[in-house]
Amino acid sequence: MKAKTNCLFFGLTLILSGCTEPTSIIIEPLRIILWAPASGSMCITPDVTVRATFSDDLDPATLTAESLFLLDSDGIVSTTLSYDQQTFTARLDPAAPLGFGRIYTVVATAEISGVDKGRLPVRLEASFETVARTGCAPGIECTLPSQCADGEICAAIGICTEECVTDTDCFRGTCSTGSCIPDTTAGGDSVVPGDPAVPGDPAVPGDPAVPGDPAVPGDPAVPGDPAVPGDPAVPGDAAVPGDAAVPGDAAVPGDAAVPGDSAAPGDGD
């Protein structure tokens, strides 16, 4: 009887263990849980110390001046890098006070690695603006460059400024020595004379016209687009007073008649 009981217990144990789902292990990648100053901050004092707190203890060999650094529109800002292992916080202390009324960006590259969670999955950035010399007066807020004055850009932190720091400050372009260089191949960017036209972009005199875009005086007409006074007429398009008539098109009052076309009211027989 005892032997049967032991066999029954062993069999139930096997059945129950067969129904158990395997254990899932989810490993969260390394991330930055706190920027100081916070990304998008304005009116920051020039004597600020920049901090980045990570979600894991860092491998000291991966935390270098090439993997965590501070930028302004002139390039890399001279800083001293340190790390507090108890709080997982890296510090950047500028060698000199930062400039007034300027945008700075702290960059953490994917080379930084945690002891347990591995590398950062992507390059991370956080930008802030220092206080102006005249006091705290945040710039004009924006979401698109068109909301800023001529010569200004809409920076990543959402304000109009004259200089970029990284490519994220440039709307579909790249940052080079404080200036945004437009990407002329992307729709919505500034068109450069001689480049292929992009639907929806402003037309440029001398460039090929794009169906649906505004016509430019002196450029070839496009079938279906509005005619432009002084441009060659296009068969099938509406005639323009003062332009040369096209055989087969409707006559226009005041224009010269064309043999075989119907006369217009008021024109000579």
Legacy VTK file of the C-alpha trace (Angstrom):
# vtk DataFile Version 3.0
C-alpha trace
ASCII
DATASET POLYDATA
POINTS 269 float
0.000 0.000 0.000
2.816 2.357 0.807
4.530 1.596 -2.493
1.299 2.398 -4.403
0.917 5.708 -2.535
4.483 6.720 -3.406
3.923 5.899 -7.081
0.684 7.908 -7.138
2.388 10.933 -5.575
5.293 10.697 -8.027
2.895 10.508 -10.977
0.939 13.605 -9.856
4.205 15.485 -9.434
5.183 14.717 -13.032
1.775 15.827 -14.363
1.812 19.118 -12.457
5.409 19.882 -13.394
4.568 19.290 -17.066
1.907 22.048 -16.944
4.249 24.701 -15.577
5.111 27.483 -18.057
8.800 28.295 -18.550
10.102 31.318 -16.685
10.558 34.476 -18.830
13.484 36.779 -18.128
13.175 40.361 -19.401
16.371 42.399 -19.402
15.809 46.142 -19.600
18.507 47.968 -21.593
20.666 50.641 -20.042
19.074 54.075 -20.056
19.483 57.538 -18.583
16.810 58.129 -15.965
17.700 61.737 -15.134
19.355 64.650 -16.926
20.414 67.739 -14.980
19.696 70.290 -16.272
16.610 68.668 -17.744
16.425 68.595 -21.524
14.663 71.730 -22.748
15.566 73.804 -19.673
16.088 77.537 -20.110
17.720 80.324 -18.066
20.371 77.950 -16.647
23.204 79.654 -14.745
26.598 79.592 -16.542
28.331 77.873 -13.591
26.148 74.759 -13.942
27.428 71.202 -13.458
25.914 68.762 -15.953
24.765 65.373 -14.617
23.464 62.164 -16.156
22.061 59.442 -13.894
21.967 55.920 -15.359
19.783 52.899 -14.602
22.783 50.672 -13.862
26.289 50.854 -12.480
28.603 51.764 -15.358
31.669 49.973 -16.601
34.332 52.639 -15.880
36.289 51.687 -18.983
33.388 52.781 -21.207
32.807 56.163 -19.538
35.280 58.479 -21.256
35.537 61.983 -22.683
34.629 60.454 -26.060
31.458 58.717 -24.824
30.028 61.502 -22.612
30.674 65.146 -23.509
29.223 68.660 -23.734
28.796 70.617 -26.980
28.038 74.172 -28.027
27.909 75.674 -31.515
31.731 75.839 -31.589
32.215 72.143 -30.786
33.253 70.235 -27.666
33.300 72.216 -24.408
36.252 71.551 -22.109
34.991 69.687 -19.018
36.163 67.384 -16.238
34.395 64.010 -16.170
33.702 62.144 -12.913
31.466 59.278 -11.776
29.611 58.532 -8.524
29.230 54.751 -8.318
26.738 54.889 -5.435
24.188 56.932 -7.417
25.183 55.782 -10.958
25.664 59.470 -11.838
28.229 60.926 -14.221
29.246 64.598 -13.883
30.643 67.079 -16.365
32.209 70.157 -14.740
33.011 72.864 -17.328
36.550 74.211 -17.124
35.145 77.756 -17.362
31.671 79.245 -16.884
29.391 78.688 -19.859
28.426 81.544 -22.124
25.340 83.678 -21.555
22.262 83.024 -23.660
23.651 80.017 -25.507
22.377 76.500 -26.180
24.403 73.534 -24.916
23.889 69.831 -25.619
25.201 66.937 -23.529
25.769 63.743 -25.537
25.921 60.144 -24.291
27.013 57.675 -26.984
26.166 53.996 -27.355
29.714 53.164 -26.216
28.667 53.593 -22.564
27.957 50.212 -20.972
26.345 49.104 -17.715
27.709 46.258 -15.602
24.461 44.260 -15.804
22.397 45.911 -18.568
24.965 46.304 -21.315
25.363 49.270 -23.664
23.051 52.178 -24.305
20.935 51.110 -27.297
21.274 54.509 -29.040
23.059 57.840 -28.755
21.202 60.149 -26.361
21.182 63.954 -26.203
19.802 66.607 -23.867
19.918 70.354 -24.584
19.481 73.440 -22.410
19.879 77.204 -22.752
21.841 79.393 -20.355
20.424 82.618 -18.998
20.920 85.765 -21.080
23.286 88.431 -19.799
20.302 90.780 -19.414
18.339 88.273 -17.332
15.952 85.408 -17.855
14.107 86.015 -21.121
13.341 82.742 -22.908
13.352 82.919 -26.700
10.358 82.632 -28.992
8.860 79.148 -28.836
8.608 77.244 -32.097
7.964 73.876 -33.716
8.985 74.754 -37.298
11.692 77.024 -38.766
9.003 79.093 -40.500
7.930 80.364 -37.068
11.327 82.015 -36.516
12.763 85.223 -37.939
15.073 85.251 -40.960
18.491 83.885 -40.066
17.160 81.889 -37.091
16.485 78.180 -36.664
14.016 76.276 -34.498
16.305 74.387 -32.100
15.571 70.966 -30.645
14.469 72.505 -27.339
11.713 74.419 -29.171
13.028 77.992 -29.274
14.229 80.237 -32.089
17.977 80.803 -32.078
20.747 81.790 -34.478
23.099 78.820 -33.952
22.725 75.037 -34.003
24.691 72.648 -31.793
23.882 69.204 -33.244
21.950 67.883 -36.246
18.818 67.566 -34.093
18.608 71.369 -34.070
18.285 71.449 -37.867
15.017 70.791 -39.681
15.945 68.138 -42.263
19.560 69.196 -42.427
22.937 68.928 -40.725
24.707 71.238 -38.288
28.128 72.530 -39.316
30.019 75.073 -37.174
26.816 76.547 -35.794
24.914 76.719 -39.101
22.225 74.389 -40.473
22.989 73.025 -43.946
19.650 72.119 -45.636
19.185 68.636 -47.056
18.072 69.607 -50.569
17.013 66.050 -51.454
14.169 65.900 -48.903
10.673 67.134 -49.672
9.820 70.244 -47.692
13.351 71.649 -47.677
14.547 74.769 -49.431
14.911 74.299 -53.153
18.224 75.275 -54.718
18.307 76.655 -58.275
19.379 73.905 -60.668
18.250 71.051 -58.365
15.282 68.817 -59.260
12.008 70.328 -58.113
10.099 68.667 -55.257
6.274 68.596 -55.216
4.970 71.049 -52.624
8.212 73.066 -52.438
8.509 76.643 -53.721
9.279 76.750 -57.438
12.566 78.242 -58.561
12.863 80.238 -61.810
14.703 78.147 -64.407
14.048 74.797 -62.708
11.678 72.147 -64.146
8.074 72.774 -63.172
6.249 70.237 -60.975
2.574 69.365 -61.618
0.423 70.935 -58.897
3.028 73.503 -57.821
2.600 77.247 -58.492
3.801 78.203 -61.959
6.776 80.525 -62.295
6.845 83.216 -65.003
9.320 82.195 -67.694
9.309 78.482 -66.819
7.787 75.803 -69.089
4.061 75.384 -68.539
2.730 72.102 -67.168
-0.502 70.578 -68.538
-3.255 71.018 -65.980
-1.523 73.817 -64.053
-2.819 77.425 -64.141
-1.443 79.360 -67.106
0.878 82.293 -66.490
0.568 85.496 -68.557
3.484 85.662 -70.997
4.243 81.924 -70.894
3.667 79.590 -73.877
0.138 78.213 -73.952
-0.450 74.498 -73.498
-2.995 72.656 -75.696
-6.072 71.893 -73.646
-5.340 74.480 -70.956
-7.352 77.631 -70.444
-6.193 80.486 -72.657
-4.781 83.653 -71.122
-5.705 87.118 -72.478
-2.738 88.519 -74.378
-1.072 85.160 -74.989
-0.702 83.502 -78.369
-3.723 81.448 -79.335
-3.450 77.698 -79.766
-5.278 75.903 -82.615
-8.207 73.980 -81.216
-8.433 75.977 -77.987
-11.266 78.312 -77.107
-10.810 81.839 -78.398
-10.251 84.695 -75.987
-11.890 88.123 -76.492
-9.309 90.607 -77.721
-6.824 88.007 -78.984
-5.919 87.382 -82.594
-8.149 84.866 -84.337
-6.773 81.534 -85.471
-7.855 79.983 -88.793
-10.331 77.203 -88.186
-11.183 78.268 -84.607
-14.468 79.783 -83.573
-14.448 83.537 -83.233
-14.862 85.200 -79.893
-17.683 87.717 -79.222
-16.449 91.220 -79.995
-13.574 90.116 -82.245
-13.430 90.924 -85.929
-15.205 88.604 -88.369
LINES 1 270
269 0 1 2 3 4 5 6 7 8 9 10 11 12 13 14 15 16 17 18 19 20 21 22 23 24 25 26 27 28 29 30 31 32 33 34 35 36 37 38 39 40 41 42 43 44 45 46 47 48 49 50 51 52 53 54 55 56 57 58 59 60 61 62 63 64 65 66 67 68 69 70 71 72 73 74 75 76 77 78 79 80 81 82 83 84 85 86 87 88 89 90 91 92 93 94 95 96 97 98 99 100 101 102 103 104 105 106 107 108 109 110 111 112 113 114 115 116 117 118 119 120 121 122 123 124 125 126 127 128 129 130 131 132 133 134 135 136 137 138 139 140 141 142 143 144 145 146 147 148 149 150 151 152 153 154 155 156 157 158 159 160 161 162 163 164 165 166 167 168 169 170 171 172 173 174 175 176 177 178 179 180 181 182 183 184 185 186 187 188 189 190 191 192 193 194 195 196 197 198 199 200 201 202 203 204 205 206 207 208 209 210 211 212 213 214 215 216 217 218 219 220 221 222 223 224 225 226 227 228 229 230 231 232 233 234 235 236 237 238 239 240 241 242 243 244 245 246 247 248 249 250 251 252 253 254 255 256 257 258 259 260 261 262 263 264 265 266 267 268
